[in-house]
Structure formats: C-alpha cells, structure tokens
Amino acid sequence: MSHKADDTGKIQLAFLKLAGREASEKELEILTKLLAEQRIYFKGAPDVANKLTTMGKVKSKQKDKQELAAWTVMVNTIMNLDGFYMLR
C-alpha cells in the first residue's frame, strides 16, 4: 500500500510479485472493480474491517483500517488464482 503508484500500478505490482507475471487488462479491470467495491463495503462496516485487520501476529502500522481491509481482500483474491499456486 505504501508503493508510490496509483491503484492500477499497485495492483500490477502485487500481481507480478504474487503470480510472477503482469495482470492482463481484463484481470486488472476485475481487480480494480473488486477494490472499489471492497472500499465501499468496509467504509460501511468499519467493525468488520477492524476485525479483519487485527487478525494474526503481525500488527499493521496502517491507520486506515478500511483501506487496509479492502487491499487485503484484493490481494487474497490474487493469492487464490491458479497462477499463484502453480508458481509456488
């Protein structure tokens, strides 16, 4: 999230690091739409965003829990693609 790029650039970087290739235009379109939808959802459900972002042992320094939750869902989606599993 701290990478100095717009959403498309950040999504492309995450995709490249996780799947080992650049996302196609269609994949970028889907992931960008997902991110926008998740932002809306978590803005309306801050308690859910807080629960999602406080799981686990590592504590995030990110102040905006709704934004972090939206990016968490988007990155988790990339990690559920065959390209991620096959790369690992």
The 8 nearest C-alpha neighbors of each residue, nearest first, counted from 0:
[[1, 2, 9, 70, 67, 3, 61, 4],
 [0, 2, 3, 4, 9, 61, 5, 67],
 [3, 1, 0, 4, 9, 5, 8, 12],
 [4, 2, 1, 5, 9, 0, 8, 6],
 [5, 3, 8, 2, 9, 6, 7, 1],
 [4, 6, 8, 7, 9, 3, 2, 10],
 [5, 7, 9, 8, 10, 4, 31, 11],
 [8, 6, 10, 9, 5, 11, 31, 27],
 [7, 9, 11, 5, 4, 6, 10, 12],
 [8, 10, 6, 12, 11, 7, 4, 13],
 [9, 11, 13, 7, 12, 8, 6, 14],
 [10, 12, 8, 14, 9, 13, 7, 15],
 [13, 11, 9, 15, 14, 10, 8, 16],
 [14, 12, 10, 16, 15, 11, 17, 9],
 [13, 15, 11, 17, 12, 18, 16, 10],
 [14, 16, 20, 19, 21, 12, 13, 18],
 [17, 15, 13, 14, 19, 18, 12, 20],
 [16, 18, 14, 15, 19, 83, 13, 78],
 [19, 17, 83, 82, 15, 14, 20, 16],
 [18, 20, 15, 16, 17, 86, 21, 14],
 [21, 19, 15, 18, 22, 14, 16, 17],
 [20, 22, 15, 11, 14, 23, 19, 12],
 [21, 23, 26, 27, 11, 14, 20, 24],
 [22, 24, 26, 25, 27, 21, 28, 20],
 [23, 25, 27, 26, 28, 22, 29, 21],
 [26, 24, 28, 23, 27, 29, 22, 30],
 [25, 27, 23, 29, 28, 24, 22, 30],
 [28, 26, 24, 30, 25, 29, 31, 22],
 [27, 29, 25, 31, 26, 30, 24, 32],
 [28, 30, 26, 32, 27, 31, 33, 25],
 [31, 29, 33, 27, 32, 28, 26, 34],
 [32, 30, 34, 28, 33, 29, 27, 35],
 [31, 33, 35, 29, 30, 34, 28, 36],
 [34, 32, 30, 36, 31, 35, 37, 29],
 [33, 35, 37, 31, 32, 36, 73, 69],
 [36, 34, 32, 38, 33, 37, 31, 39],
 [37, 35, 33, 39, 38, 34, 32, 40],
 [36, 38, 69, 40, 34, 39, 35, 41],
 [39, 37, 35, 69, 41, 36, 40, 42],
 [38, 40, 36, 42, 37, 41, 35, 43],
 [41, 39, 37, 43, 38, 42, 36, 44],
 [40, 42, 44, 65, 43, 38, 45, 39],
 [43, 41, 39, 40, 44, 45, 65, 38],
 [44, 42, 41, 40, 45, 39, 38, 46],
 [43, 45, 41, 46, 47, 42, 40, 48],
 [46, 44, 48, 47, 41, 42, 49, 43],
 [45, 47, 49, 48, 44, 50, 41, 51],
 [48, 46, 50, 49, 45, 44, 51, 41],
 [49, 47, 45, 51, 65, 68, 46, 50],
 [48, 50, 46, 52, 47, 51, 64, 45],
 [51, 49, 47, 53, 48, 52, 46, 54],
 [52, 50, 48, 49, 53, 54, 47, 68],
 [53, 51, 49, 50, 54, 68, 48, 64],
 [52, 54, 50, 51, 49, 55, 58, 59],
 [55, 53, 52, 51, 50, 56, 57, 58],
 [54, 56, 57, 53, 58, 52, 51, 59],
 [55, 57, 58, 54, 53, 59, 52, 51],
 [58, 56, 55, 59, 54, 53, 60, 52],
 [57, 59, 56, 60, 53, 55, 52, 54],
 [60, 58, 61, 57, 52, 53, 62, 67],
 [59, 61, 62, 58, 63, 57, 64, 67],
 [62, 60, 59, 63, 64, 67, 66, 0],
 [61, 63, 64, 60, 59, 67, 66, 65],
 [64, 62, 66, 65, 61, 67, 68, 60],
 [63, 65, 67, 66, 62, 48, 49, 68],
 [66, 64, 68, 41, 48, 67, 63, 42],
 [67, 65, 69, 68, 64, 63, 38, 70],
 [66, 68, 64, 70, 65, 69, 71, 63],
 [67, 69, 71, 65, 48, 66, 70, 64],
 [68, 70, 37, 66, 38, 72, 71, 67],
 [69, 71, 73, 67, 72, 68, 74, 66],
 [72, 70, 68, 74, 69, 73, 75, 67],
 [71, 73, 75, 69, 70, 74, 76, 68],
 [72, 74, 70, 76, 75, 71, 34, 69],
 [75, 73, 77, 76, 71, 72, 70, 78],
 [74, 76, 78, 72, 77, 73, 71, 79],
 [75, 77, 73, 79, 74, 78, 72, 80],
 [78, 76, 74, 79, 75, 80, 14, 73],
 [77, 79, 75, 76, 83, 80, 74, 17],
 [80, 78, 76, 77, 75, 81, 83, 84],
 [81, 79, 82, 77, 83, 78, 84, 76],
 [80, 82, 84, 83, 85, 79, 78, 86],
 [83, 81, 18, 85, 80, 84, 86, 19],
 [82, 84, 18, 86, 81, 78, 80, 85],
 [85, 83, 81, 87, 86, 82, 80, 78],
 [84, 86, 82, 87, 83, 81, 18, 80],
 [87, 85, 83, 84, 82, 18, 19, 17],
 [86, 84, 85, 83, 82, 18, 17, 19]]
